[in-house]
Amino acid sequence: MMAVSCLPSVEILESCQKHGVHYYQIKVRDDAKDWIVERRYSDFVALDNQLSISGGLERQALPEKGVFGIRHMLNWHDFNQKRLDSLQDYLQHLLSQTKALSHHPPLATFLQPERSKRLNDPIHAKQALIIDAITGMDDLSNSTRELLCSVVSTSLGVAKDERHAFQSQAIAMVGQALATFETRMKEDIKKSRTRLAETVKQQHEKEAATAHAEKGVFGKATALASAKDALEKARNARVLGKKAWSEAEAAKKKCEADLERYEKLRIKLRNFENCGKKAGRLPSEEQFSSQHHGEEHSRSSMVQLGKEIGIDSAVLAAVQVVLNKAPSERTSFDALALKQWETEFAAALADVEKILADAEPKRAEHRSLVEKSQQTCDELEVQFKECSDAFSAAQTEHKNAQAATASAKSMLATAERIMLQAKQAQQVQTLRLADFQKGVLTAFQELGGSFDVPAAGLNSQPAPSEAPSNAEVSG
């Protein structure tokens, strides 16, 4: 029975820091065996360069290095996890095109377990630290970076007294590149400080604008409350004004109705009086009957009129008895009763005349009061309309002030976010410079590196004015 050969596979388990260098732990499986190797990002770059020369495998693009390692150190937007996933895809894509690692020596060498033993070598760790720094120098060309990295690997580990002239010159070029990179990092920190100062100033300006906007909202809210109170008072005044006008109109109508009733009564009394004046006295039963067409109607009319003008009921009763007698049969008491009726009739007529005469000023007063009430209602209506318009305008101004405050707060939040990012960037750059000085520059000097300027630098880079001071190295 034939043994089934397993295809090689890899899995990046995690990332870790060793001696200040970032490594990826890679689990490799080949020929039913498993082992773990640890590789730097620069090792992936070197593998990619070797595969581009040897050919035979299609390569995916490696993930970006990141600017000065800031995204890597802060892990902005899950930068580290995304890079790990991209490197996993890179290796998986390579392995999907081969059945055996031995078919592609650069890939096999990259995944060999023996290489991991070098990680515990202090010299190799220091070299790896310097190589990683050189790999991140974007201002150098790819060929220059590759040459400097090879110098670190082949020459910097050689004892200082055993180096030949070319090695010393090449190492000095590495020192020049490191010193130039340090200067660049310091300049970037200065720019970051300037940018941070600008963002802090902008934040203070936005805070002042927000405070001013909030003060404006408070003022508009106060004005809105005042306008609402004025509108409520105007509404209540309008209601009271309409009520006063309605009461004045009702009083005028009642006065008019009373005067109309007294006017009709006066007409009746005058008509009755005129009948009596033609006879030289108040009309007798016969005379009054001839005016009103019927004896019974005459008697009832006299009694009804007596009730209307308020003649005493006893007098009315006596008059009714007298009127039932013939004039020739009436006694002196009967004549006295008729006389009393005539006296009270005359007094009632005088009272009605006086009431009507006195009522004219009162009628004019009621009419004037109605007119004034109507005028007041009109004025209150105008005032209510003005207050309503003022309240609507206050509402609009308050909403605008709230919108302005919301906008100011949004701009303040943006300014705070930008300021925080600038502050974090400066802190990262400062920490990175300190790590560079303590780690890379210290490792370079401990390996016998020199910052002396060579006769002709690679890429014609300007020589640093002097080697980093102890203070700069210590950060």
C-alpha positions as CSV (number, residue, x, y, z in Angstrom):
1,M,0.0,0.0,0.0
2,M,1.6,3.3,-1.1
3,A,2.1,6.1,1.5
4,V,0.2,9.3,0.9
5,S,2.6,12.2,0.8
6,C,1.3,15.4,2.5
7,L,1.6,18.7,0.7
8,P,3.6,21.3,2.6
9,S,1.6,23.9,4.6
10,V,2.3,26.9,6.8
11,E,0.3,28.8,9.4
12,I,1.5,32.1,11.0
13,L,0.5,31.6,14.7
14,E,1.4,34.9,16.2
15,S,3.8,37.8,16.3
16,C,6.3,38.6,19.1
17,Q,9.1,40.9,20.1
18,K,12.7,39.6,20.7
19,H,15.7,41.9,21.4
20,G,13.6,44.8,20.1
21,V,12.9,43.0,16.8
22,H,9.4,41.9,15.6
23,Y,9.2,38.2,14.6
24,Y,6.4,36.1,13.2
25,Q,6.0,32.5,14.5
26,I,5.4,30.2,11.5
27,K,4.2,26.6,11.9
28,V,5.5,24.5,9.0
29,R,4.3,21.0,8.0
30,D,6.1,19.0,5.5
31,D,6.5,15.2,5.0
32,A,4.3,14.6,8.1
33,K,6.6,16.6,10.3
34,D,5.8,19.9,12.1
35,W,8.2,22.6,13.3
36,I,8.1,26.3,14.1
37,V,10.4,29.0,12.7
38,E,10.5,32.7,13.5
39,R,11.0,35.3,10.7
40,R,11.2,39.0,10.5
41,Y,9.4,41.2,8.0
42,S,12.8,41.9,6.4
43,D,13.2,38.1,5.9
44,F,9.9,38.1,3.9
45,V,11.3,41.0,1.8
46,A,14.6,39.1,1.2
47,L,12.6,36.0,0.2
48,D,10.5,38.0,-2.2
49,N,13.7,39.4,-3.8
50,Q,15.3,36.0,-4.2
51,L,12.1,34.5,-5.7
52,S,12.0,37.4,-8.2
53,I,15.5,36.4,-9.3
54,S,15.0,32.6,-9.3
55,G,11.5,32.7,-10.8
56,G,9.3,29.6,-11.0
57,L,6.6,30.9,-8.5
58,E,4.0,33.6,-8.9
59,R,4.2,36.1,-6.0
60,Q,1.6,38.2,-4.4
61,A,2.4,41.7,-3.2
62,L,3.8,41.9,0.3
63,P,1.9,44.2,2.7
64,E,3.2,47.7,3.2
65,K,5.9,48.4,5.8
66,G,4.1,51.4,7.3
67,V,5.5,54.9,7.7
68,F,8.3,55.0,10.3
69,G,6.6,52.0,12.1
70,I,3.9,54.3,13.6
71,R,1.0,52.2,12.5
72,H,2.8,49.1,13.6
73,M,3.6,50.5,17.1
74,L,0.1,52.0,17.6
75,N,-1.7,49.1,15.7
76,W,-3.9,51.7,13.9
77,H,-6.9,50.2,12.2
78,D,-5.7,46.6,13.2
79,F,-2.5,47.2,11.2
80,N,-0.6,44.3,12.8
81,Q,-3.4,41.7,12.3
82,K,-3.9,42.8,8.7
83,R,-0.2,42.5,8.0
84,L,-0.1,39.0,9.6
85,D,-3.1,38.0,7.5
86,S,-1.4,39.3,4.3
87,L,1.8,37.5,5.1
88,Q,-0.2,34.3,5.7
89,D,-1.9,34.8,2.2
90,Y,1.6,35.4,0.7
91,L,3.0,32.2,1.9
92,Q,-0.1,30.2,1.2
93,H,-0.1,31.4,-2.3
94,L,3.5,30.3,-2.8
95,L,2.8,26.8,-1.3
96,S,-0.3,26.3,-3.5
97,Q,2.1,26.2,-6.5
98,T,4.5,23.5,-5.3
99,K,4.3,19.9,-4.1
100,A,7.7,19.9,-2.3
101,L,9.7,22.6,-0.7
102,S,12.9,21.2,-2.2
103,H,11.7,22.3,-5.7
104,H,12.2,25.9,-4.7
105,P,15.5,26.4,-2.7
106,P,14.8,30.1,-1.6
107,L,11.4,29.0,-0.1
108,A,12.9,25.9,1.4
109,T,15.7,27.9,3.0
110,F,13.2,30.4,4.3
111,L,11.2,27.7,6.1
112,Q,14.2,25.6,7.3
113,P,14.1,25.0,11.1
114,E,17.9,25.3,11.4
115,R,17.7,29.1,10.8
116,S,15.6,29.6,13.9
117,K,18.6,28.6,16.0
118,R,20.3,31.8,15.0
119,L,17.7,33.9,16.9
120,N,19.4,33.3,20.2
121,D,22.7,34.5,18.9
122,P,23.3,38.0,20.4
123,I,25.4,39.1,17.3
124,H,22.7,37.9,14.9
125,A,20.0,39.7,17.0
126,K,21.9,43.0,16.8
127,Q,22.5,42.5,13.1
128,A,18.8,41.8,12.6
129,L,17.9,45.0,14.6
130,I,20.1,47.1,12.2
131,I,18.8,45.3,9.1
132,D,15.2,46.0,10.1
133,A,16.1,49.7,10.5
134,I,17.7,49.8,7.1
135,T,14.7,48.0,5.5
136,G,12.5,50.9,6.7
137,M,14.7,53.6,5.1
138,D,12.3,54.6,2.3
139,D,14.6,57.4,1.0
140,L,17.2,54.8,-0.1
141,S,16.9,52.8,-3.3
142,N,16.1,49.1,-3.1
143,S,19.6,48.2,-4.4
144,T,21.2,50.4,-1.7
145,R,19.2,48.9,1.1
146,E,20.1,45.4,-0.1
147,L,23.8,46.3,-0.3
148,L,23.8,47.8,3.2
149,C,21.9,44.8,4.6
150,S,24.4,42.5,3.1
151,V,27.2,44.6,4.7
152,V,25.6,44.2,8.1
153,S,25.3,40.4,7.6
154,T,28.8,39.8,6.2
155,S,31.0,42.5,7.6
156,L,29.6,44.0,10.8
157,G,30.0,40.7,12.7
158,V,33.7,40.6,11.8
159,A,36.1,41.8,14.5
160,K,37.3,45.3,14.0
161,D,41.0,44.4,13.7
162,E,40.2,41.7,11.2
163,R,38.3,43.8,8.7
164,H,39.8,44.8,5.4
165,A,39.6,48.4,4.0
166,F,36.5,47.7,1.9
167,Q,34.6,46.3,4.9
168,S,35.5,49.3,7.0
169,Q,34.4,51.7,4.3
170,A,31.1,49.8,3.8
171,I,30.4,49.7,7.5
172,A,31.1,53.5,7.6
173,M,28.5,53.9,4.9
174,V,26.0,51.9,7.1
175,G,26.9,54.3,10.0
176,Q,26.3,57.3,7.7
177,A,22.9,55.9,6.7
178,L,21.9,55.4,10.3
179,A,23.1,58.9,11.4
180,T,21.2,60.4,8.4
181,F,18.1,58.4,9.4
182,E,18.4,59.6,13.0
183,T,18.6,63.2,11.8
184,R,15.6,62.7,9.7
185,M,13.7,61.3,12.7
186,K,14.6,64.4,14.7
187,E,13.4,66.7,12.0
188,D,10.1,64.8,11.8
189,I,9.7,65.2,15.6
190,K,10.2,68.9,15.2
191,K,7.6,69.0,12.5
192,S,5.3,66.9,14.7
193,R,5.7,69.4,17.6
194,T,4.9,72.3,15.3
195,R,1.8,70.4,14.0
196,L,0.8,69.6,17.6
197,A,1.1,73.2,18.6
198,E,-1.1,74.2,15.7
199,T,-3.7,71.5,16.5
200,V,-3.8,72.6,20.2
201,K,-4.4,76.2,19.1
202,Q,-7.2,75.1,16.8
203,Q,-8.7,73.1,19.6
204,H,-8.7,76.1,21.9
205,E,-10.3,78.2,19.1
206,K,-13.0,75.6,18.7
207,E,-13.6,75.4,22.4
208,A,-14.0,79.2,22.5
209,A,-16.4,79.0,19.5
210,T,-18.4,76.2,21.2
211,A,-18.6,78.2,24.4
212,H,-19.8,81.2,22.5
213,A,-22.4,79.1,20.6
214,E,-23.7,77.6,23.9
215,K,-23.9,81.1,25.4
216,G,-25.9,82.1,22.3
217,V,-28.2,79.1,22.8
218,F,-28.8,80.2,26.4
219,G,-29.6,83.7,25.3
220,K,-32.0,82.5,22.6
221,A,-33.6,80.1,25.0
222,T,-34.2,83.0,27.4
223,A,-35.6,85.2,24.6
224,L,-37.8,82.3,23.5
225,A,-39.2,81.9,27.1
226,S,-39.9,85.6,27.3
227,A,-41.6,85.5,23.9
228,K,-43.7,82.5,25.0
229,D,-44.7,84.3,28.2
230,A,-45.6,87.4,26.3
231,L,-47.7,85.4,23.8
232,E,-49.5,83.7,26.7
233,K,-50.3,87.0,28.3
234,A,-51.5,88.4,24.9
235,R,-53.7,85.3,24.5
236,N,-55.3,85.8,27.9
237,A,-55.7,89.5,27.4
238,R,-57.4,88.8,24.1
239,V,-59.8,86.3,25.8
240,L,-60.6,88.9,28.5
241,G,-61.1,91.6,25.9
242,K,-63.5,89.5,23.9
243,K,-65.4,88.6,27.1
244,A,-65.6,92.4,28.0
245,W,-66.8,93.2,24.6
246,S,-69.5,90.4,24.7
247,E,-70.7,91.6,28.1
248,A,-70.8,95.2,26.9
249,E,-72.8,94.1,23.8
250,A,-75.2,92.1,26.0
251,A,-75.7,95.1,28.4
252,K,-76.3,97.4,25.4
253,K,-78.9,95.0,24.0
254,K,-80.7,94.7,27.4
255,C,-80.7,98.5,27.7
256,E,-82.2,98.7,24.2
257,A,-84.8,96.1,25.0
258,D,-85.8,97.9,28.2
259,L,-86.1,101.2,26.5
260,E,-88.1,99.7,23.7
261,R,-90.5,98.3,26.3
262,Y,-90.8,101.6,28.1
263,E,-91.3,103.4,24.7
264,K,-94.2,101.1,23.9
265,L,-95.7,101.7,27.4
266,R,-95.4,105.5,26.9
267,I,-97.2,105.2,23.6
268,K,-100.1,103.4,25.3
269,L,-100.2,105.8,28.2
270,R,-100.2,108.8,25.9
271,N,-102.9,107.4,23.7
272,F,-105.0,106.8,26.8
273,E,-104.3,110.3,28.1
274,N,-105.2,111.9,24.7
275,C,-108.6,110.2,24.9
276,G,-109.2,111.8,28.3
277,K,-107.9,115.2,27.2
278,K,-110.5,115.4,24.4
279,A,-113.2,114.8,27.0
280,G,-111.7,117.2,29.5
281,R,-110.8,114.4,31.8
282,L,-109.7,110.8,31.8
283,P,-112.0,108.9,29.4
284,S,-115.2,107.5,30.9
285,E,-116.3,104.1,30.3
286,E,-118.4,105.1,27.3
287,Q,-115.7,107.2,25.8
288,F,-113.0,104.6,26.3
289,S,-115.3,101.9,24.9
290,S,-115.9,103.9,21.8
291,Q,-112.2,104.2,21.2
292,H,-111.6,100.5,21.7
293,H,-114.8,99.0,20.2
294,G,-116.4,97.1,23.0
295,E,-117.2,97.4,26.6
296,E,-115.5,94.3,27.7
297,H,-112.4,95.2,25.8
298,S,-112.5,98.6,27.3
299,R,-112.6,97.3,30.9
300,S,-109.9,94.7,30.3
301,S,-107.7,97.2,28.5
302,M,-107.9,99.6,31.5
303,V,-107.2,96.8,34.0
304,Q,-104.3,95.5,31.9
305,L,-102.8,99.0,31.5
306,G,-103.2,99.5,35.3
307,K,-101.3,96.3,35.9
308,E,-98.5,97.4,33.5
309,I,-98.0,100.7,35.2
310,G,-98.2,99.1,38.7
311,I,-101.4,100.6,40.1
312,D,-102.4,99.2,43.4
313,S,-104.4,95.9,43.1
314,A,-107.1,97.2,45.6
315,V,-107.6,100.3,43.4
316,L,-107.8,98.1,40.3
317,A,-110.4,95.8,42.0
318,A,-112.5,98.9,43.0
319,V,-112.3,100.3,39.5
320,Q,-113.5,97.1,38.0
321,V,-116.6,97.2,40.4
322,V,-117.2,100.8,39.5
323,L,-117.0,100.2,35.8
324,N,-119.6,97.5,36.1
325,K,-122.1,100.2,37.4
326,A,-123.9,102.7,35.3
327,P,-122.6,106.3,35.8
328,S,-125.9,107.3,37.4
329,E,-125.6,104.6,40.0
330,R,-122.1,105.3,41.1
331,T,-121.6,106.6,44.6
332,S,-119.1,109.2,45.9
333,F,-116.8,106.3,46.9
334,D,-116.9,105.1,43.3
335,A,-115.9,108.6,42.2
336,L,-113.1,108.5,44.7
337,A,-111.9,105.1,43.4
338,L,-111.9,106.5,39.8
339,K,-110.0,109.6,41.0
340,Q,-107.4,107.4,42.7
341,W,-106.9,105.4,39.5
342,E,-106.5,108.7,37.5
343,T,-103.9,110.0,39.9
344,E,-101.8,106.8,39.8
345,F,-102.1,106.8,36.0
346,A,-100.7,110.3,35.8
347,A,-97.9,109.4,38.2
348,A,-97.0,106.3,36.1
349,L,-97.0,108.3,33.0
350,A,-94.6,110.8,34.6
351,D,-92.3,108.0,35.8
352,V,-92.2,106.5,32.3
353,E,-91.4,109.9,30.8
354,K,-88.6,110.4,33.3
355,I,-87.2,106.9,32.8
356,L,-87.0,107.5,29.0
357,A,-85.5,110.9,29.5
358,D,-82.8,109.5,31.9
359,A,-82.1,106.5,29.7
360,E,-80.7,108.4,26.7
361,P,-77.3,109.1,28.4
362,K,-77.2,105.5,29.6
363,R,-77.9,104.3,26.1
364,A,-75.1,106.5,24.8
365,E,-72.8,105.2,27.5
366,H,-73.5,101.6,26.5
367,R,-72.9,102.3,22.9
368,S,-69.6,104.0,23.7
369,L,-68.6,101.1,25.9
370,V,-69.3,98.7,23.1
371,E,-67.3,100.7,20.7
372,K,-64.4,101.0,23.1
373,S,-64.5,97.3,23.8
374,Q,-64.5,96.5,20.1
375,Q,-61.5,98.8,19.6
376,T,-59.7,97.2,22.6
377,C,-60.4,93.8,21.0
378,D,-58.9,94.9,17.7
379,E,-55.8,96.3,19.5
380,L,-55.4,93.0,21.5
381,E,-55.8,91.0,18.3
382,V,-53.0,93.0,16.7
383,Q,-50.9,92.6,19.8
384,F,-51.5,88.9,19.8
385,K,-50.5,88.6,16.2
386,E,-47.3,90.5,16.9
387,C,-46.5,88.3,19.9
388,S,-47.2,85.2,17.8
389,D,-44.8,86.4,15.1
390,A,-42.2,87.3,17.7
391,F,-42.6,83.8,19.3
392,S,-42.2,82.1,15.9
393,A,-39.1,84.2,15.1
394,A,-37.6,83.3,18.6
395,Q,-38.2,79.6,17.9
396,T,-36.4,79.9,14.6
397,E,-33.5,81.8,16.2
398,H,-33.3,79.2,19.0
399,K,-33.2,76.3,16.5
400,N,-30.5,78.1,14.5
401,A,-28.5,78.6,17.6
402,Q,-28.9,75.0,18.6
403,A,-27.7,74.0,15.1
404,A,-24.8,76.3,15.3
405,T,-23.9,74.8,18.7
406,A,-24.1,71.3,17.3
407,S,-21.9,72.3,14.4
408,A,-19.4,73.9,16.8
409,K,-19.3,70.8,19.0
410,S,-18.7,68.6,15.9
411,M,-15.8,70.8,14.8
412,L,-14.5,70.7,18.3
413,A,-14.6,66.9,18.4
414,T,-12.8,66.8,15.0
415,A,-10.2,69.2,16.4
416,E,-9.7,67.1,19.5
417,R,-9.4,64.0,17.4
418,I,-6.8,65.6,15.2
419,M,-4.9,67.0,18.2
420,L,-4.9,63.5,19.8
421,Q,-3.6,61.9,16.6
422,A,-0.9,64.6,16.4
423,K,0.0,64.0,20.0
424,Q,0.1,60.2,19.6
425,A,2.2,60.6,16.4
426,Q,4.7,62.8,18.3
427,Q,4.9,60.4,21.2
428,V,5.4,57.5,18.8
429,Q,8.1,59.3,16.9
430,T,9.8,60.3,20.2
431,L,9.6,56.7,21.4
432,R,10.8,55.4,18.1
433,L,13.8,57.7,18.1
434,A,14.6,56.6,21.7
435,D,14.4,52.9,20.6
436,F,16.5,53.6,17.5
437,Q,19.2,55.3,19.6
438,K,19.2,52.8,22.4
439,G,18.7,49.8,20.2
440,V,20.0,50.2,16.6
441,L,22.8,52.8,17.2
442,T,23.9,51.0,20.4
443,A,24.0,47.7,18.6
444,F,25.9,49.2,15.7
445,Q,28.6,50.6,18.1
446,E,28.7,47.4,20.1
447,L,29.4,45.5,16.8
448,G,32.3,47.9,16.2
449,G,30.5,50.1,13.8
450,S,32.0,53.5,12.9
451,F,30.2,56.8,11.9
452,D,33.3,58.1,10.1
453,V,32.4,59.5,6.7
454,P,33.7,57.3,3.8
455,A,35.4,58.7,0.8
456,A,32.3,58.3,-1.5
457,G,29.0,57.4,0.0
458,L,26.3,55.3,-1.6
459,N,23.5,57.3,-3.3
460,S,25.7,60.3,-2.8
461,Q,24.2,60.8,0.7
462,P,25.4,63.9,2.7
463,A,27.7,63.0,5.6
464,P,26.4,63.8,9.1
465,S,28.1,66.7,10.8
466,E,29.1,64.5,13.7
467,A,28.3,61.1,15.3
468,P,25.4,61.0,17.7
469,S,26.2,62.3,21.2
470,N,25.8,60.1,24.2
471,A,22.7,62.1,25.2
472,E,21.2,61.4,21.7
473,V,22.0,57.7,21.9
474,S,20.5,57.4,25.3
475,G,17.4,59.4,24.2
